Amino acid sequence: QVTFVESGGGLVQPGGSLRLSCTHSGNIFRIYSVGWYRQAPGKQHELVATVLPDGATVYGDSAKGRFSISRDNAKNTAYLQMTNLKPDDAAVYYCNLPLGRGVSEPWGQGTQVTVSS
């Protein structure tokens, strides 16, 4: 089944940084926009940032000025560089292909980000 595999999460102190990666197993990666999403306990998935096929980027309000999304089409991989992390950023982070107001693929296992002192 085609999906994303996310990695790079972990425990970080407030103000710290992490770089997340997600790799897609199919051969369509390069022609689609890719989104980084997060889901905190008891909440719905939130779209954090999107990178378009040409590398243009769009950020949600929570990510502006602190997060940077990028992609490497040769590696079928997208990245999310997160800086100045806050406790509210704690969540499981996922990649997916945005489709309208939803997503087009099953969710992967995600990668856990914990922000705590």
N, C-alpha and C positions, 0 to 999 in steps of 0.2 A: 504494500500500500504506500502510495506516494505521500510523503509528509515531511515536516521539518524536524530536525534534531537540534535542540538548544543546549548551550553549555556556557560556563563562565560565571555562574552565580556563586554566592557565598555570603559569609558574614563580614560586614564592614562597619566601621564606626561612623557616626554622623560626620559629614564633611569628607568622607572618603570617596574612592572611585572604584568602578568596576568596568570591565569590557565584556560584553556578552556577544556570543556568536550563535548563529543558527545556519545549518546547512540543509539544503533541500535535496531530496533523493531523486527527483524527476529531471526531465530535460526541458522544462518550460520556464525555468526560473528567470532567464534573462529577458523575457518578454512581458513580465508582469511587475506591477508594483508590489512591494513587500512591506508589511507592517510589523512593528514590534508592539505587542499588547502586554498588558499585565492584569492579573486578577488577585486582589486581596481577599482574605477570608470573608465570606458573606456578601461579596460584591460581584458585579458582572465584569466581564472583560472590558478593559479600557484601552483604546487605541492611543499609544504613546507617541509614536513617530512612524512616518511612512517614507520610503525611498522609491522613487519612480524608476522606470526602466532606464531613463537617461541620466540618473543620478541626482535629479532634483529632489529636494527634501521638504517635508511638511511635518510640523511638530504640534502636539497638543499643548495646551497651556501649562500642564505640569512639567513638561520637558524643555520648554523654551529657555535658552540660555544656559542649560546644564547638561543636556544630553545631545549626542551627535550620532546620527544614523548614517551608515554607508553600506556599500555592497561591492562584492567582487564577483562578477558574472562568470569569470573563468573557474571559480571555485564553488559556484552555486551557493554562496555564503553571504549573509548579511550580518552587520555588526551594530551594536549599540554601545557607544562609549558614554558612561554615566559619571558625572562628577558632582561634587558638593551634595552627596546623597543625604537624604533626610529620612527620619523614621517612617514618614508617610509613603516613601518609595518602596517599602517592604511589600513584596508580592511574589507570585510566581510569574515569570516573564516568558512569553511565547512569541513565536513568529507565525504569520499566516499571510495569505493573499487576500487583501481586501476585495470584497465584492458587494457593491451597493452599501447597505448598512450592516452587512454581515461579512462572513468570510467564506472562502471557497473550499477549504480543505479541513479534514479532521484535525483537532488539536493534538499536538505532540505532548511529550511529557513535561515540557517547560523546564525552566531553571529557577531555583529559589534564590531570591535576594532578601537578605535579612540585614536591617540597619539598626544597630544597637550598640550602646556603649557598655 
